Amino acid sequence: MIKVLSILSACVLICYLTFTFVFFKNTKVDNLCNGLEIIVKDSLDKHFVTENDLLAILKRANLNPIDQKMRTINTDKIEAELLKNEMIAGIEVFKTPSGKIKLEVTQKIPILRIISTKGNYYIDNLGRTMPTSLRYAAHVPVASGHIEKEYAVNELYKFALFLQKNEFWDNQIEQIYINSKNEVELIPKVGNHRILMGTLQDYEEKLDHLTLFYKQVIPKKGWDKYNTINLKYSGQIVCTIN
């Protein structure tokens, strides 16, 4: 008798556990999405995209997950649609146990602004273009003049990345001008002189020479002594005086 009761109890327990698993599994699958949580990383420093921007994109694409069945929500489609926005560097979309869709958005990091007859845009830290924003202007060096996009995302990108990684030059160079021959002129933040680079070939060596000039000559002559500092010629610095 005891053995029979034990078997019956075990059967009842198994049936209960099976029913509970199936019930909660189906309930979770058929639940409606009850919320959309959006986290825009670095939003205190950069304001290229907002929660409202992202929600508007999803609504236009009929991908707003609110009140949709969780099992029908395609997170890959949401990611792909949002990545079409040129302000976004990366995005992760996932479902939460509480029935929400969570978006974690990483904005692009601009390192150079291009203002030319060929366009007005930023170059980010990975060498990609991104549009300017009416909402926010990044404090980065400005490159102007005769600038083709191919030149911007290659030579100028590498040069801007070098400036950004060098604390002194990052703080010193304010503007970059490129003429029709791809010759570069730098406008520093300190001093009234212009720096004539020639082309960007061997720019690291040229700026090393200029660093030495700043350390050895400028303290004696002063920042306002020179009108131009010419680095075009290999191993030489040619200056004109105000």
N, C-alpha and C positions, 0 to 999 in steps of 0.2 A: 504493500500500500504506500509506504513511504517512498519507494522507488518510483511508483507511478506519479505521485504528487511532485516529485523532483523533476521528472520528465515533463509534466504538464507546466510546471513553473518555468522551466527552461524554454519551452516552446512559446509561452506567453511573453517572456522577456525578449526572445528573438523577434517575435512578431511586433512587439512594441518598438524595439530599436529600429527595425526595418521601416515601420510606418513613420517613425519620427524622422529618420534620415530622408526618406522620400518626400515627406511633407515639407520639411524645411528646405530641402534642395530645390523643390519646385517653387516654393514660395520665394526663395532668393532669386531664382532665375526669372520669375515672372514679375518681380517687384519693378515698380516704376522708379526711374531716376528722380530723386527728391532734392537734388542740389548740384550746383556746378561751382567747384572751388578752384579759383585761379590765383596762382602765385607767380608774379613777375619778378624774377631775381634782379638785384641791383636797381630796383625801382627808385631808391632814394638818390642814386647818383645819375641815372639815365632815365629819360621819360619819353622814349621813342614809341612804346606801345603801352596801352592801358587795358584794364579788364574790359572796359566798354568796347574798345577796339576789337578785342578778340571775340567777344560775344556777338558783335555786329557781323563779323566774318562768318561765324558759325550759322547765324540766322539766315544770311544771304545764301549760304550753301545748303540750307535745310539740314544742318547737322547739329542744331541745338538739342542737347540730350535731355533737357528737363521734360519730365512726364513721359519719356519714352521707356519701353521695357529694357531693362539692363542687358538682357541677352541679345537684343537687336542693335545695341550701340556698338559701332565699329570704331574703336580707338585709333586704328591705323589710318582710317580716312580722315579723322579729325586732325591727327598730326600732319598728314600730307597737305591738308587744306591750309592750316595755319602757317606751315613752312613756306607757303607761297608769298607770305609777307616778307619783304626784303629787310625789314628791321629785326627779324627774328633769326638768331643763330642756331637755336636748338629748342626742342620741346619734348616733354614726356607726358603722355596721357594714360591714365589708368583708373580702374574702377576700385572703389573702396568698399569694405564690408558693410558700411552704413548706408549704401545705396547712392553714393555720390560719384560724380566724375571729377577727377582732380587733374588740373593742368599745371605743369611747372615749366615756365617759359624763360629762356635765356636770351637776352638782347645782344645784338652785335655790339662790338667795341670799336668805335671809329678812332683812327689815328691820324687822319689827314683829310682836309676838305679841299675839293677841287672846284675852282670857279673859272670856267673858260668858255669860249665860244662853242665848244663841243658838249657842254653840259655842266651842271651844278650838282655835285653829289659828294658823298664821303667814300673813303677807302677804309675798310675795317682791318683788324689785326691779322686776318687770314688772307688778305689781298682780294677780298670781294668788294663789290660796290654796294652802296646802300643809299637810298634817297635822303635828302634833307628833310627836316621836320619843321612845321610851323609852330610846334609845341615846344621844341627844345633845340638849342644850339650847343654842340659839343665844343669845349675849349681845346682845340687842336690846331697845329700849324695850318696855314692856308696856302695852297699852291694855285697860282693864276697864270694866265698867258696862253700860249699855244700848246695845248695839252690834248693829245689823242688818248682815248681810253686804254688802248693797249700799253702805251707808255706809262699811264697812271698806275695800272695794276701790276706792272713789272718793275721798271726802274724806280719810279717814284715811291712805290710801296716799300721796296727794299730800303731805300734811303730814309723814308719816314720811320720805318721799324728801327733802323739804326739810331736815329735821333731819339726815339722814345726810350730806348734801352740805355742811352747814355745820359746820365743825370744832368751834366753840364749843358750839353747841346739841347736837351729837351727843354731846359729852362731859358736858353739863349735864343733859339731860332723861332721867329714869329711868322715869317712869310717867305715863300719860295716863288720866284718868278722864272718862267721858262720862255725863252724866245723861239723864233721860228727855226733856229738851228739846234734846238734842244740844249742850248747853253743855259746854265742855271745861275741865278743871282739870289743870294740869301739876304734877308733883312733881319738883323738881330734886334733883340729887345733892349740891349744896353749898348749905347754908342750911336753916333749919327752916320756911321760908315755903312757901305754896301760891300758884300762879300761876293766876288766874281769867281765862280767855281770852274768855268768852262763847262765841259760835259760832266756827267756823274761818274765817269771812269776814274777809278782810284780815289773815290771820295774819302775813304777812311784815312789814307795817307795825307791827302790835302788838309783835312781837318786836324790831323796830328800836327802838321806844320803850323797851322793857325793857332792851335793850343799853345805851342811853344812861343809863338810870337806874342800872344796875349800875356803869357807869364813873364817874358823877358823885356818886351818893348813897351807895352801899354802902361805898366806901372810908372815908367819914366816919362813917357810922352803924353799920356792921358787918353781917355776914350774918344775925345772930340778932335784929336789931332788930324785924323785921316778921313778922306772922303770915300775912297775905295781901297779895298785890300784884294789884290788879284792873285788867285791861286792857280791860274791856268797853266803856268809853265812848271814843268817838272823840277822839283827841288828848290823852287824860287818863290819868293813873295814880293810882289811889286805893288807899291802903294802910291796913291796920289794924296796930296796934302790939301786941306781946306784953305 
